[in-house]
Amino acid sequence: MVDVWFTGVPDELAQLLVDARACAETCEAYLAVDPDALHILAAPVAVSQVLVELIDHPPEIVLAAVRLCRELAAAAAAALDAEPDVAAALRRVAASASALLEAAG
């Protein structure tokens, strides 16, 4: 069995991937109702969607994407505070990203 970088953080990684997928779905559904929010949501949705694809890459790349996901999601949540469901999904993925980064040290 090959030792991969994320074997020490499986719970945090799994939670981030679940939250990222849910966030992307929530944001895409919201964009169907309010396409003007695209400038706020495009980047966090895109990063959330590619996290799954990056898992087999070197940890430096993955963790950089996780940091970016955290920052973009937090900023988008603040910008869309008036939309509680969307903001909550963005805050969840930002919190999951923070937990993974902390656990990965």
LINLINLIN-V495289 format. One record per residue. N is the residue number from 0. RES is the residue in three letters. SS is DSSP state (H for helix, E for strand, - for the rest). PHI is phi in whole degrees, -180 to 180 (NA if undefined). Layout:
# LINLINLIN-V495289
n | res | ss | phi
N | RES | SS | PHI
N | RES | SS | PHI
This chain:
# LINLINLIN-V495289
n | res | ss | phi
0 | MET | - | NA
1 | VAL | - | -84
2 | ASP | - | -84
3 | VAL | - | -112
4 | TRP | H | -61
5 | PHE | H | -92
6 | THR | H | -64
7 | GLY | H | -85
8 | VAL | H | -136
9 | PRO | H | -65
10 | ASP | H | -68
11 | GLU | H | -65
12 | LEU | H | -66
13 | ALA | H | -61
14 | GLN | H | -64
15 | LEU | H | -62
16 | LEU | H | -65
17 | VAL | H | -64
18 | ASP | H | -67
19 | ALA | H | -65
20 | ARG | H | -65
21 | ALA | H | -63
22 | CYS | H | -64
23 | ALA | H | -60
24 | GLU | H | -65
25 | THR | H | -63
26 | CYS | H | -67
27 | GLU | H | -64
28 | ALA | H | -65
29 | TYR | H | -66
30 | LEU | H | -63
31 | ALA | H | -66
32 | VAL | H | -89
33 | ASP | - | -132
34 | PRO | H | -64
35 | ASP | H | -68
36 | ALA | H | -82
37 | LEU | H | -56
38 | HIS | H | -64
39 | ILE | H | -89
40 | LEU | H | -99
41 | ALA | H | -57
42 | ALA | H | -67
43 | PRO | H | -64
44 | VAL | H | -67
45 | ALA | H | -62
46 | VAL | H | -66
47 | SER | H | -59
48 | GLN | H | -71
49 | VAL | H | -87
50 | LEU | H | -56
51 | VAL | H | -60
52 | GLU | H | -70
53 | LEU | H | -89
54 | ILE | - | -56
55 | ASP | - | -84
56 | HIS | - | -85
57 | PRO | - | -57
58 | PRO | H | -59
59 | GLU | H | -61
60 | ILE | H | -70
61 | VAL | H | -63
62 | LEU | H | -68
63 | ALA | H | -65
64 | ALA | H | -66
65 | VAL | H | -66
66 | ARG | H | -61
67 | LEU | H | -62
68 | CYS | H | -59
69 | ARG | H | -60
70 | GLU | H | -67
71 | LEU | H | -66
72 | ALA | H | -66
73 | ALA | H | -64
74 | ALA | H | -66
75 | ALA | H | -66
76 | ALA | H | -62
77 | ALA | H | -65
78 | ALA | H | -71
79 | LEU | - | -112
80 | ASP | - | -57
81 | ALA | - | -74
82 | GLU | - | -110
83 | PRO | H | -58
84 | ASP | H | -67
85 | VAL | H | -68
86 | ALA | H | -61
87 | ALA | H | -65
88 | ALA | H | -63
89 | LEU | H | -66
90 | ARG | H | -68
91 | ARG | H | -63
92 | VAL | H | -69
93 | ALA | H | -64
94 | ALA | H | -67
95 | SER | H | -65
96 | ALA | H | -64
97 | SER | H | -62
98 | ALA | H | -64
99 | LEU | H | -65
100 | LEU | H | -63
101 | GLU | H | -66
102 | ALA | H | -67
103 | ALA | H | -76
104 | GLY | - | 64
